[in-house]
């Protein structure tokens, strides 16, 4: 459960994490500059468990994996948008950042609303507005990948636990 940070359409990777910070691979450093070119209050105010809600084409632009890393490291629990750029979608899943495509939630959300997301049951509850939305839960394989913290961690665990790999 967390509060909404609300953004519009076409939020690109250059505003999620500006190129001037790409010389760092440190998630904490990236988080410190996350969204600063679109929202100077984000890095100072975001709390663990908060949620980004946005419009169409979230994560468009370059294919940098730094963008979802910065978002996740900032404490964001998941991103809900009308749609995502395909490469951002894949990068987010690869690092274990849950993302949800939904048309109604971004249309009705307001900055600061409290959301509760249940990926297993396929529910998002806007506690502020007392409204429940149905979402398509991720397949079990993707849920496992997200629970492991991303593809690299998931693969490490599989290799460590399976002597036949």
Secondary structure as the mmCIF struct_conf table of DSSP 4:
data_model
#
loop_
_struct_conf.conf_type_id
_struct_conf.id
_struct_conf.beg_label_comp_id
_struct_conf.beg_label_asym_id
_struct_conf.beg_label_seq_id
_struct_conf.end_label_comp_id
_struct_conf.end_label_asym_id
_struct_conf.end_label_seq_id
STRN STRN1 UNK A 2 UNK A 6
BEND BEND1 UNK A 9 UNK A 9
STRN STRN2 UNK A 12 UNK A 12
HELX_RH_AL_P HELX_RH_AL_P1 UNK A 13 UNK A 16
BEND BEND2 UNK A 17 UNK A 17
HELX_RH_3T_P HELX_RH_3T_P1 UNK A 19 UNK A 21
TURN_TY1_P TURN_TY1_P1 UNK A 22 UNK A 23
HELX_RH_AL_P HELX_RH_AL_P2 UNK A 27 UNK A 32
TURN_TY1_P TURN_TY1_P2 UNK A 33 UNK A 38
TURN_TY1_P TURN_TY1_P3 UNK A 40 UNK A 41
HELX_RH_AL_P HELX_RH_AL_P3 UNK A 42 UNK A 45
TURN_TY1_P TURN_TY1_P4 UNK A 48 UNK A 49
STRN STRN3 UNK A 51 UNK A 54
TURN_TY1_P TURN_TY1_P5 UNK A 56 UNK A 57
STRN STRN4 UNK A 58 UNK A 58
TURN_TY1_P TURN_TY1_P6 UNK A 59 UNK A 59
STRN STRN5 UNK A 60 UNK A 60
BEND BEND3 UNK A 61 UNK A 62
TURN_TY1_P TURN_TY1_P7 UNK A 65 UNK A 65
HELX_RH_AL_P HELX_RH_AL_P4 UNK A 66 UNK A 73
TURN_TY1_P TURN_TY1_P8 UNK A 74 UNK A 75
STRN STRN6 UNK A 78 UNK A 81
BEND BEND4 UNK A 82 UNK A 82
STRN STRN7 UNK A 84 UNK A 84
HELX_RH_AL_P HELX_RH_AL_P5 UNK A 86 UNK A 95
TURN_TY1_P TURN_TY1_P9 UNK A 96 UNK A 96
STRN STRN8 UNK A 98 UNK A 101
HELX_RH_AL_P HELX_RH_AL_P6 UNK A 103 UNK A 108
TURN_TY1_P TURN_TY1_P10 UNK A 111 UNK A 112
STRN STRN9 UNK A 114 UNK A 118
TURN_TY1_P TURN_TY1_P11 UNK A 119 UNK A 122
STRN STRN10 UNK A 123 UNK A 126
TURN_TY1_P TURN_TY1_P12 UNK A 127 UNK A 130
STRN STRN11 UNK A 131 UNK A 134
HELX_LH_PP_P HELX_LH_PP_P1 UNK A 136 UNK A 139
HELX_RH_AL_P HELX_RH_AL_P7 UNK A 140 UNK A 147
TURN_TY1_P TURN_TY1_P13 UNK A 148 UNK A 149
BEND BEND5 UNK A 150 UNK A 150
HELX_RH_AL_P HELX_RH_AL_P8 UNK A 151 UNK A 161
TURN_TY1_P TURN_TY1_P14 UNK A 163 UNK A 164
#
